[in-house]
Amino acid sequence: MRTGTALALREAMTDEPTHIMGYIPPVAPATTASIGHQIAGRYRLQSLVRRGRHGSVWRAIDLADESMVAMKLLRSGQRQDPESRGRFEREAHLLTRLVHPNVVRLLDWGVAGGCGWYLVLELLEGVRLDRRLATDRLRSREVRSLGLDLLHGLSEAHALGIVHGSVRSDHVVLQPGGAKLIGWSVAAQRHPDQAEDVYSIGALLEEALFGIPLSTPIRARNTQRRLCGPLVTLVARMLHPDPAQRPSTPEALGALAGMARPYVYRVT
């Protein structure tokens, strides 16, 4: 069932195909796939990217148009009950409504005979944010651009009633055209709210801006770095301990979009 829709992924990679490691539907374990194996009559496995306890991730060719895709073959040892299967399908259909340039796309999904559930995903080429931050922090204008990309994607999701619940640096892929948010779960076991997403974006921007461990409180960072400015102020609001005091996703997006330079400056 071709969807041409969007989904980001739990436990994703950066310069390799992204993959889902969220809730796994209770279907029979997938058979051992191999290079050249054809799935659902149209996807030919080209090379193995990663094999884990939840399944395997492959580079594959979509024989319909010869495009390259990332393919996840899922397996589970759980019982095969209709309720769990239905839950997975409902969540997947909901996430397929999320179509945005800052969210990685789910292209197709279904069940193939002998292989169980499969997911066909956009093949991402880029650098994962956590790997970028391991070598250097971002400039303030880069942090602002990153925040705009992620908040645009989250605003679309929140408008559909979809919450990410796990925004962090290893769930962001940096590409020349902008950042893509990955790490969404299918039929997740917990239900975070939108304020948690706002907090997580604030924490991610804080990490990118200050380049020091997230365990350090923002006030201590300001004291140490002696930085202030509208970007620092917005991040502090997003990290407010009271969820009711945090800006909504559209409010944070509007504040960031309307921000005048300099975004950050040093107090002398």
PLY file of the C-alpha trace (Angstrom):
ply
format ascii 1.0
element vertex 268
property float x
property float y
property float z
element edge 267
property int vertex1
property int vertex2
end_header
0.00 0.00 0.00
1.94 2.97 -1.33
1.40 6.03 0.83
3.91 8.72 -0.17
3.64 10.00 3.40
5.81 10.91 6.34
7.16 9.19 9.40
10.29 9.66 11.42
12.05 6.90 13.16
13.02 5.55 16.51
16.76 4.77 16.83
17.88 6.32 13.58
21.18 6.50 11.78
22.62 9.45 9.95
24.63 8.82 6.86
22.97 5.41 6.53
19.27 4.62 5.92
17.08 5.55 8.84
14.98 2.90 10.51
12.12 2.39 12.96
12.74 0.85 16.35
9.48 1.69 18.06
6.58 -0.61 18.84
6.79 -3.83 16.84
3.49 -5.42 15.80
3.01 -9.02 16.90
3.49 -10.90 13.66
5.57 -13.96 12.99
9.35 -13.46 12.93
10.67 -12.53 9.52
12.49 -15.15 7.56
16.17 -14.59 6.98
16.43 -12.13 4.11
19.40 -11.94 1.79
20.80 -9.76 -0.97
18.59 -10.03 -4.03
15.54 -11.08 -2.01
12.35 -9.46 -3.34
9.71 -8.13 -0.95
6.05 -7.57 -1.86
6.83 -8.02 -5.52
8.58 -4.67 -5.93
11.46 -4.14 -3.47
14.80 -5.88 -4.06
17.24 -5.93 -1.16
20.62 -4.59 -2.20
22.78 -4.47 0.95
22.37 -5.02 4.67
22.80 -1.89 6.78
22.10 -3.21 10.23
20.59 -6.21 11.95
19.17 -5.88 15.46
16.83 -7.52 17.90
13.79 -5.84 16.31
14.65 -6.68 12.72
16.98 -5.72 9.91
17.55 -2.56 7.87
18.43 -2.75 4.19
19.21 -0.56 1.26
16.78 -1.63 -1.41
15.69 -0.81 -4.93
12.07 0.06 -5.66
11.57 -1.82 -8.91
8.61 0.41 -9.82
10.87 3.39 -10.53
14.43 2.12 -9.81
14.77 4.51 -6.85
16.81 3.68 -3.76
14.95 3.30 -0.47
15.62 2.17 3.08
13.72 -0.96 4.04
13.04 -2.23 7.52
11.98 -5.84 8.00
10.39 -6.23 11.43
10.18 -9.29 13.58
8.60 -10.03 16.93
8.30 -12.96 19.25
5.11 -11.59 20.82
1.72 -13.17 20.39
-0.21 -12.49 17.21
-3.41 -10.94 18.47
-5.77 -8.86 16.29
-5.93 -6.02 18.85
-2.18 -5.34 18.71
-2.13 -5.66 14.95
-5.03 -3.24 14.66
-3.33 -0.79 16.98
-0.22 -0.77 14.85
-2.25 -0.20 11.70
-4.22 2.69 13.24
-1.05 4.41 14.44
0.66 3.89 11.09
-2.30 5.33 9.20
-2.28 8.35 11.52
1.41 8.97 10.97
1.00 8.67 7.21
-0.98 11.91 7.35
2.15 13.73 8.50
3.73 15.03 5.30
6.36 17.73 5.78
9.81 18.53 4.33
11.33 18.53 7.83
10.05 15.04 8.67
11.41 11.87 7.11
8.91 10.08 4.87
7.32 6.68 5.17
6.85 5.58 1.56
5.14 2.24 1.99
4.33 -0.40 4.61
2.52 -3.66 4.85
2.84 -7.38 5.45
4.63 -9.65 3.01
4.28 -13.40 3.00
7.18 -15.03 4.77
8.68 -11.73 5.93
6.07 -10.24 8.25
5.78 -6.47 8.53
7.92 -4.25 6.34
8.45 -0.49 6.22
9.80 1.38 3.20
11.42 4.67 4.08
13.03 7.66 2.49
16.76 7.00 2.10
18.42 9.88 3.95
21.84 11.24 3.08
23.23 13.59 5.68
24.88 13.96 9.07
23.19 13.18 12.34
23.11 16.18 14.67
24.68 14.43 17.65
27.70 13.53 15.53
28.02 17.13 14.35
27.82 18.44 17.92
30.47 15.97 19.03
32.99 17.92 16.95
31.74 21.50 17.17
28.87 23.61 18.44
26.68 25.51 16.00
26.73 29.24 15.40
23.72 31.18 16.61
22.30 31.62 13.10
22.67 27.86 12.52
20.86 27.17 15.80
18.04 29.49 14.75
17.78 27.76 11.35
17.77 24.35 13.04
15.04 25.45 15.43
12.89 26.79 12.59
13.16 23.50 10.70
12.27 21.34 13.68
9.47 23.58 14.93
7.95 23.70 11.44
7.85 19.91 11.38
6.51 19.65 14.93
3.86 22.30 14.31
2.49 20.22 11.45
2.51 17.12 13.65
0.86 18.85 16.60
-1.85 20.26 14.36
-2.71 16.63 13.51
-2.64 15.62 17.17
0.65 13.74 16.76
3.33 14.11 19.44
6.93 13.05 18.91
7.95 12.41 22.52
11.64 11.76 21.87
13.20 14.86 20.28
16.96 14.76 20.77
20.13 15.29 18.76
20.39 11.71 17.47
16.87 12.02 16.07
17.82 14.88 13.75
19.52 14.49 10.37
21.21 17.54 8.84
20.97 17.81 5.05
21.84 20.60 2.62
18.17 21.48 2.31
17.56 21.60 6.07
17.08 19.37 9.10
14.77 16.35 9.17
13.21 15.07 12.37
13.25 11.32 12.82
12.48 9.08 15.79
8.68 8.94 15.76
7.26 5.75 17.21
4.50 3.54 15.89
1.95 2.64 18.57
4.19 3.97 21.34
3.45 2.76 24.85
3.51 6.24 26.39
1.67 9.41 25.43
3.73 12.59 25.98
2.11 15.96 25.42
3.06 18.86 23.17
4.71 20.76 26.04
7.20 17.91 26.36
8.10 18.28 22.69
8.64 22.02 23.21
10.91 21.31 26.19
12.89 18.77 24.18
13.40 21.20 21.30
14.59 23.79 23.83
17.06 21.30 25.30
18.32 20.38 21.84
18.81 24.06 20.87
20.55 24.66 24.17
22.96 21.82 23.46
23.64 23.12 19.95
24.10 26.71 21.14
26.26 26.25 24.22
28.12 23.10 23.28
28.34 21.88 26.87
26.52 19.01 28.62
22.76 19.29 28.93
23.05 18.44 32.63
24.39 21.96 33.22
21.46 24.31 34.03
20.95 27.14 31.57
21.50 29.78 34.27
24.88 28.28 35.06
25.68 28.34 31.37
24.76 31.98 31.10
26.94 32.76 34.08
29.82 30.83 32.61
29.47 32.02 29.03
27.93 35.39 29.86
25.60 35.10 26.90
22.19 36.64 26.45
19.94 37.75 23.63
16.54 36.77 22.22
17.59 33.24 21.29
18.87 32.50 24.80
15.68 33.99 26.28
13.45 31.85 24.06
15.37 28.68 24.93
14.98 29.48 28.62
11.20 29.85 28.15
11.03 26.52 26.35
12.87 24.91 29.26
10.59 26.35 31.94
9.92 23.67 34.60
6.20 24.45 34.50
4.77 23.12 31.22
2.01 25.74 31.36
4.65 28.49 31.19
6.32 27.17 28.07
5.38 28.64 24.68
3.22 26.52 22.42
4.82 25.16 19.28
3.32 27.93 17.06
4.37 30.57 19.63
7.95 29.30 19.74
8.03 29.12 15.95
6.70 32.68 15.63
9.20 34.02 18.16
12.09 32.35 16.38
10.93 33.44 12.92
10.51 37.06 14.03
13.80 37.21 15.88
16.02 40.17 14.97
19.80 39.90 14.97
21.95 39.58 17.00
20.39 36.39 18.29
23.07 35.94 20.95
25.63 38.35 22.33
28.20 38.32 25.10
27.77 40.45 28.18
30.87 42.48 28.96
0 1
1 2
2 3
3 4
4 5
5 6
6 7
7 8
8 9
9 10
10 11
11 12
12 13
13 14
14 15
15 16
16 17
17 18
18 19
19 20
20 21
21 22
22 23
23 24
24 25
25 26
26 27
27 28
28 29
29 30
30 31
31 32
32 33
33 34
34 35
35 36
36 37
37 38
38 39
39 40
40 41
41 42
42 43
43 44
44 45
45 46
46 47
47 48
48 49
49 50
50 51
51 52
52 53
53 54
54 55
55 56
56 57
57 58
58 59
59 60
60 61
61 62
62 63
63 64
64 65
65 66
66 67
67 68
68 69
69 70
70 71
71 72
72 73
73 74
74 75
75 76
76 77
77 78
78 79
79 80
80 81
81 82
82 83
83 84
84 85
85 86
86 87
87 88
88 89
89 90
90 91
91 92
92 93
93 94
94 95
95 96
96 97
97 98
98 99
99 100
100 101
101 102
102 103
103 104
104 105
105 106
106 107
107 108
108 109
109 110
110 111
111 112
112 113
113 114
114 115
115 116
116 117
117 118
118 119
119 120
120 121
121 122
122 123
123 124
124 125
125 126
126 127
127 128
128 129
129 130
130 131
131 132
132 133
133 134
134 135
135 136
136 137
137 138
138 139
139 140
140 141
141 142
142 143
143 144
144 145
145 146
146 147
147 148
148 149
149 150
150 151
151 152
152 153
153 154
154 155
155 156
156 157
157 158
158 159
159 160
160 161
161 162
162 163
163 164
164 165
165 166
166 167
167 168
168 169
169 170
170 171
171 172
172 173
173 174
174 175
175 176
176 177
177 178
178 179
179 180
180 181
181 182
182 183
183 184
184 185
185 186
186 187
187 188
188 189
189 190
190 191
191 192
192 193
193 194
194 195
195 196
196 197
197 198
198 199
199 200
200 201
201 202
202 203
203 204
204 205
205 206
206 207
207 208
208 209
209 210
210 211
211 212
212 213
213 214
214 215
215 216
216 217
217 218
218 219
219 220
220 221
221 222
222 223
223 224
224 225
225 226
226 227
227 228
228 229
229 230
230 231
231 232
232 233
233 234
234 235
235 236
236 237
237 238
238 239
239 240
240 241
241 242
242 243
243 244
244 245
245 246
246 247
247 248
248 249
249 250
250 251
251 252
252 253
253 254
254 255
255 256
256 257
257 258
258 259
259 260
260 261
261 262
262 263
263 264
264 265
265 266
266 267
